[in-house]
Amino acid sequence: MKNEFLNFLGIAVRAGKIVSGTDLTLQGVRDNTVKLVIMASDCSVRTHKTINDKTTFYKVPVVDSFTSEELKKSIGKDRKVMGITDTGIARRLNDIMKK
């Protein structure tokens, strides 16, 4: 499951269907352009609270099962928070996590 998720995340990055970074992801959540938020499990407490508060309010699902190192290897950038902007890709990633 982990490898399948990370591989599909890499495909989403190459397709240009993500925004990365806390500020851009939060803006996307507010604008309803981000359909799924992926957050590193080892991000700071403040970031974790901020992301969870916004995503709960705007009803956006969050995946926080991966470390920042795993995400870095998958997307090729050192990011702790990213948002998926494509509905189909977000749905597929969510399905992979539910397996």
ChimeraX attribute file (.defattr): number of C-alpha atoms within 10 A of each C-alpha:
attribute: neighborCount
match mode: 1-to-1
recipient: residues
	/A:1	10
	/A:2	12
	/A:3	10
	/A:4	12
	/A:5	18
	/A:6	19
	/A:7	15
	/A:8	18
	/A:9	23
	/A:10	19
	/A:11	15
	/A:12	19
	/A:13	17
	/A:14	11
	/A:15	10
	/A:16	12
	/A:17	17
	/A:18	25
	/A:19	21
	/A:20	20
	/A:21	15
	/A:22	19
	/A:23	13
	/A:24	16
	/A:25	24
	/A:26	23
	/A:27	15
	/A:28	20
	/A:29	24
	/A:30	15
	/A:31	10
	/A:32	13
	/A:33	17
	/A:34	26
	/A:35	22
	/A:36	27
	/A:37	27
	/A:38	24
	/A:39	26
	/A:40	22
	/A:41	16
	/A:42	14
	/A:43	15
	/A:44	11
	/A:45	10
	/A:46	9
	/A:47	15
	/A:48	16
	/A:49	11
	/A:50	13
	/A:51	22
	/A:52	18
	/A:53	12
	/A:54	15
	/A:55	20
	/A:56	11
	/A:57	11
	/A:58	13
	/A:59	14
	/A:60	17
	/A:61	15
	/A:62	17
	/A:63	15
	/A:64	16
	/A:65	14
	/A:66	17
	/A:67	14
	/A:68	20
	/A:69	14
	/A:70	16
	/A:71	22
	/A:72	16
	/A:73	13
	/A:74	19
	/A:75	19
	/A:76	11
	/A:77	12
	/A:78	15
	/A:79	18
	/A:80	23
	/A:81	26
	/A:82	23
	/A:83	27
	/A:84	27
	/A:85	22
	/A:86	17
	/A:87	14
	/A:88	11
	/A:89	19
	/A:90	22
	/A:91	14
	/A:92	14
	/A:93	21
	/A:94	16
	/A:95	11
	/A:96	14
	/A:97	14
	/A:98	8
	/A:99	6
